[in-house]
Amino acid sequence: MYKHILIPTDGSPTSEKAVEEGIRFGRDARARLTLFTAVPEYRSPSEAEIMGHHVVSLREHERRSREKAEAILNPAAERARAAGLQCDTAFAQSDHPYQAIIEAAESRGCDLILMSSHGRSGLSELWYGSETRNVLTHSRIPTLVYR
Protein backbone atom coordinates (compact mmCIF):
# COMPACT_ATOMS: atom_id res chain seq x y z
CA MET A 1 0.00 0.00 0.00
CA TYR A 2 1.03 3.63 0.15
CA LYS A 3 3.80 4.59 2.57
CA HIS A 4 4.14 8.36 2.11
CA ILE A 5 1.24 10.60 1.09
CA LEU A 6 1.50 14.24 0.03
CA ILE A 7 -1.62 16.25 0.83
CA PRO A 8 -1.61 19.70 -0.78
CA THR A 9 -3.90 22.29 0.75
CA ASP A 10 -4.65 25.96 0.23
CA GLY A 11 -6.61 26.24 3.46
CA SER A 12 -9.97 26.50 1.68
CA PRO A 13 -12.96 24.55 3.00
CA THR A 14 -12.77 22.20 0.02
CA SER A 15 -9.11 21.38 0.56
CA GLU A 16 -9.68 21.03 4.31
CA LYS A 17 -12.15 18.23 3.57
CA ALA A 18 -9.41 16.50 1.57
CA VAL A 19 -6.99 16.96 4.49
CA GLU A 20 -9.45 15.23 6.81
CA GLU A 21 -9.97 12.42 4.31
CA GLY A 22 -6.21 12.18 3.83
CA ILE A 23 -5.71 11.80 7.57
CA ARG A 24 -8.27 8.97 7.66
CA PHE A 25 -6.76 7.35 4.57
CA GLY A 26 -3.23 7.72 5.96
CA ARG A 27 -4.25 6.19 9.28
CA ASP A 28 -5.83 3.20 7.52
CA ALA A 29 -2.76 2.78 5.28
CA ARG A 30 -0.34 3.38 8.18
CA ALA A 31 1.37 5.93 5.98
CA ARG A 32 3.46 8.98 6.71
CA LEU A 33 1.96 12.32 5.62
CA THR A 34 3.44 15.48 4.24
CA LEU A 35 1.09 18.45 4.21
CA PHE A 36 2.04 20.99 1.56
CA THR A 37 1.00 24.43 0.38
CA ALA A 38 2.22 26.85 -2.25
CA VAL A 39 2.24 30.60 -1.75
CA PRO A 40 2.79 33.26 -4.42
CA GLU A 41 6.31 34.13 -5.51
CA TYR A 42 7.86 37.51 -4.83
CA ARG A 43 7.00 40.10 -7.44
CA SER A 44 9.17 43.09 -8.13
CA PRO A 45 7.34 46.25 -7.12
CA SER A 46 5.74 48.35 -9.83
CA GLU A 47 6.66 51.96 -10.39
CA ALA A 48 3.39 53.02 -8.72
CA GLU A 49 4.19 50.91 -5.64
CA ILE A 50 7.66 52.44 -5.44
CA MET A 51 6.32 55.98 -5.84
CA GLY A 52 3.62 55.32 -3.23
CA HIS A 53 6.14 53.76 -0.81
CA HIS A 54 4.22 50.46 -0.80
CA VAL A 55 7.23 48.25 -1.39
CA VAL A 56 7.53 44.90 0.34
CA SER A 57 11.09 43.68 0.65
CA LEU A 58 12.10 40.17 -0.34
CA ARG A 59 12.84 39.42 3.32
CA GLU A 60 9.38 40.66 4.38
CA HIS A 61 7.73 38.66 1.60
CA GLU A 62 9.52 35.52 2.78
CA ARG A 63 8.42 36.18 6.39
CA ARG A 64 4.80 36.70 5.33
CA SER A 65 4.92 33.61 3.11
CA ARG A 66 6.17 31.45 5.98
CA GLU A 67 3.49 32.83 8.31
CA LYS A 68 0.75 32.18 5.77
CA ALA A 69 1.99 28.64 5.10
CA GLU A 70 2.27 27.87 8.82
CA ALA A 71 -1.25 29.19 9.45
CA ILE A 72 -2.55 26.74 6.83
CA LEU A 73 -0.35 23.75 7.62
CA ASN A 74 0.18 23.70 11.38
CA PRO A 75 -3.46 23.11 12.44
CA ALA A 76 -3.78 20.28 9.92
CA ALA A 77 -0.48 18.75 11.08
CA GLU A 78 -1.70 18.86 14.68
CA ARG A 79 -4.84 16.94 13.67
CA ALA A 80 -2.74 14.35 11.81
CA ARG A 81 -0.40 13.87 14.77
CA ALA A 82 -3.38 13.61 17.12
CA ALA A 83 -4.59 10.76 14.89
CA GLY A 84 -1.28 9.00 15.51
CA LEU A 85 0.37 9.76 12.18
CA GLN A 86 3.90 10.85 11.45
CA CYS A 87 3.42 14.16 9.67
CA ASP A 88 5.72 16.77 8.15
CA THR A 89 4.87 20.10 6.58
CA ALA A 90 6.40 21.93 3.65
CA PHE A 91 5.70 24.92 1.49
CA ALA A 92 7.09 26.56 -1.61
CA GLN A 93 6.83 29.95 -3.20
CA SER A 94 5.37 29.29 -6.62
CA ASP A 95 3.01 30.96 -9.03
CA HIS A 96 2.34 27.50 -10.49
CA PRO A 97 1.06 25.44 -7.56
CA TYR A 98 0.63 22.23 -9.57
CA GLN A 99 4.35 22.25 -10.41
CA ALA A 100 5.27 22.87 -6.79
CA ILE A 101 2.98 20.01 -5.69
CA ILE A 102 4.58 17.57 -8.13
CA GLU A 103 8.11 18.70 -7.21
CA ALA A 104 7.35 18.35 -3.49
CA ALA A 105 5.95 14.84 -3.96
CA GLU A 106 8.92 13.76 -6.06
CA SER A 107 11.60 15.29 -3.85
CA ARG A 108 10.10 13.78 -0.70
CA GLY A 109 9.62 10.32 -2.19
CA CYS A 110 5.83 10.34 -1.90
CA ASP A 111 4.01 7.45 -3.53
CA LEU A 112 0.56 9.11 -3.51
CA ILE A 113 -0.83 12.61 -3.84
CA LEU A 114 -4.23 13.06 -2.21
CA MET A 115 -5.89 16.34 -3.06
CA SER A 116 -9.22 18.04 -3.48
CA SER A 117 -10.93 19.37 -6.54
CA HIS A 118 -12.80 22.64 -6.35
CA GLY A 119 -15.07 21.39 -9.12
CA ARG A 120 -14.74 24.48 -11.26
CA SER A 121 -15.96 24.35 -14.82
CA GLY A 122 -16.63 26.65 -17.72
CA LEU A 123 -15.39 30.23 -17.44
CA SER A 124 -14.38 29.78 -13.80
CA GLU A 125 -12.06 26.90 -14.70
CA LEU A 126 -10.68 28.85 -17.65
CA TRP A 127 -10.04 31.92 -15.48
CA TYR A 128 -8.68 30.23 -12.35
CA GLY A 129 -7.39 27.03 -13.90
CA SER A 130 -7.43 23.66 -12.28
CA GLU A 131 -4.41 22.76 -10.21
CA THR A 132 -5.87 19.29 -9.69
CA ARG A 133 -6.25 18.71 -13.42
CA ASN A 134 -2.70 19.90 -14.00
CA VAL A 135 -1.34 17.55 -11.31
CA LEU A 136 -3.29 14.67 -12.86
CA THR A 137 -1.96 15.57 -16.32
CA HIS A 138 1.70 16.11 -15.44
CA SER A 139 2.49 13.86 -12.46
CA ARG A 140 3.77 10.31 -12.69
CA ILE A 141 2.80 9.78 -9.03
CA PRO A 142 -0.66 8.27 -8.46
CA THR A 143 -3.15 10.96 -7.46
CA LEU A 144 -6.34 10.42 -5.50
CA VAL A 145 -8.85 13.25 -5.89
CA TYR A 146 -11.32 13.92 -3.11
CA ARG A 147 -14.56 15.71 -4.05
C-alpha positions as CSV (number, residue, x, y, z in Angstrom):
1,M,0.0,0.0,0.0
2,Y,1.0,3.6,0.2
3,K,3.8,4.6,2.6
4,H,4.1,8.4,2.1
5,I,1.2,10.6,1.1
6,L,1.5,14.2,0.0
7,I,-1.6,16.3,0.8
8,P,-1.6,19.7,-0.8
9,T,-3.9,22.3,0.7
10,D,-4.6,26.0,0.2
11,G,-6.6,26.2,3.5
12,S,-10.0,26.5,1.7
13,P,-13.0,24.6,3.0
14,T,-12.8,22.2,0.0
15,S,-9.1,21.4,0.6
16,E,-9.7,21.0,4.3
17,K,-12.1,18.2,3.6
18,A,-9.4,16.5,1.6
19,V,-7.0,17.0,4.5
20,E,-9.5,15.2,6.8
21,E,-10.0,12.4,4.3
22,G,-6.2,12.2,3.8
23,I,-5.7,11.8,7.6
24,R,-8.3,9.0,7.7
25,F,-6.8,7.3,4.6
26,G,-3.2,7.7,6.0
27,R,-4.3,6.2,9.3
28,D,-5.8,3.2,7.5
29,A,-2.8,2.8,5.3
30,R,-0.3,3.4,8.2
31,A,1.4,5.9,6.0
32,R,3.5,9.0,6.7
33,L,2.0,12.3,5.6
34,T,3.4,15.5,4.2
35,L,1.1,18.4,4.2
36,F,2.0,21.0,1.6
37,T,1.0,24.4,0.4
38,A,2.2,26.9,-2.2
39,V,2.2,30.6,-1.8
40,P,2.8,33.3,-4.4
41,E,6.3,34.1,-5.5
42,Y,7.9,37.5,-4.8
43,R,7.0,40.1,-7.4
44,S,9.2,43.1,-8.1
45,P,7.3,46.3,-7.1
46,S,5.7,48.3,-9.8
47,E,6.7,52.0,-10.4
48,A,3.4,53.0,-8.7
49,E,4.2,50.9,-5.6
50,I,7.7,52.4,-5.4
51,M,6.3,56.0,-5.8
52,G,3.6,55.3,-3.2
53,H,6.1,53.8,-0.8
54,H,4.2,50.5,-0.8
55,V,7.2,48.2,-1.4
56,V,7.5,44.9,0.3
57,S,11.1,43.7,0.6
58,L,12.1,40.2,-0.3
59,R,12.8,39.4,3.3
60,E,9.4,40.7,4.4
61,H,7.7,38.7,1.6
62,E,9.5,35.5,2.8
63,R,8.4,36.2,6.4
64,R,4.8,36.7,5.3
65,S,4.9,33.6,3.1
66,R,6.2,31.5,6.0
67,E,3.5,32.8,8.3
68,K,0.8,32.2,5.8
69,A,2.0,28.6,5.1
70,E,2.3,27.9,8.8
71,A,-1.2,29.2,9.4
72,I,-2.6,26.7,6.8
73,L,-0.4,23.7,7.6
74,N,0.2,23.7,11.4
75,P,-3.5,23.1,12.4
76,A,-3.8,20.3,9.9
77,A,-0.5,18.7,11.1
78,E,-1.7,18.9,14.7
79,R,-4.8,16.9,13.7
80,A,-2.7,14.4,11.8
81,R,-0.4,13.9,14.8
82,A,-3.4,13.6,17.1
83,A,-4.6,10.8,14.9
84,G,-1.3,9.0,15.5
85,L,0.4,9.8,12.2
86,Q,3.9,10.8,11.4
87,C,3.4,14.2,9.7
88,D,5.7,16.8,8.2
89,T,4.9,20.1,6.6
90,A,6.4,21.9,3.6
91,F,5.7,24.9,1.5
92,A,7.1,26.6,-1.6
93,Q,6.8,30.0,-3.2
94,S,5.4,29.3,-6.6
95,D,3.0,31.0,-9.0
96,H,2.3,27.5,-10.5
97,P,1.1,25.4,-7.6
98,Y,0.6,22.2,-9.6
99,Q,4.3,22.2,-10.4
100,A,5.3,22.9,-6.8
101,I,3.0,20.0,-5.7
102,I,4.6,17.6,-8.1
103,E,8.1,18.7,-7.2
104,A,7.3,18.4,-3.5
105,A,5.9,14.8,-4.0
106,E,8.9,13.8,-6.1
107,S,11.6,15.3,-3.9
108,R,10.1,13.8,-0.7
109,G,9.6,10.3,-2.2
110,C,5.8,10.3,-1.9
111,D,4.0,7.5,-3.5
112,L,0.6,9.1,-3.5
113,I,-0.8,12.6,-3.8
114,L,-4.2,13.1,-2.2
115,M,-5.9,16.3,-3.1
116,S,-9.2,18.0,-3.5
117,S,-10.9,19.4,-6.5
118,H,-12.8,22.6,-6.3
119,G,-15.1,21.4,-9.1
120,R,-14.7,24.5,-11.3
121,S,-16.0,24.3,-14.8
122,G,-16.6,26.6,-17.7
123,L,-15.4,30.2,-17.4
124,S,-14.4,29.8,-13.8
125,E,-12.1,26.9,-14.7
126,L,-10.7,28.8,-17.7
127,W,-10.0,31.9,-15.5
128,Y,-8.7,30.2,-12.3
129,G,-7.4,27.0,-13.9
130,S,-7.4,23.7,-12.3
131,E,-4.4,22.8,-10.2
132,T,-5.9,19.3,-9.7
133,R,-6.2,18.7,-13.4
134,N,-2.7,19.9,-14.0
135,V,-1.3,17.5,-11.3
136,L,-3.3,14.7,-12.9
137,T,-2.0,15.6,-16.3
138,H,1.7,16.1,-15.4
139,S,2.5,13.9,-12.5
140,R,3.8,10.3,-12.7
141,I,2.8,9.8,-9.0
142,P,-0.7,8.3,-8.5
143,T,-3.1,11.0,-7.5
144,L,-6.3,10.4,-5.5
145,V,-8.8,13.3,-5.9
146,Y,-11.3,13.9,-3.1
147,R,-14.6,15.7,-4.0
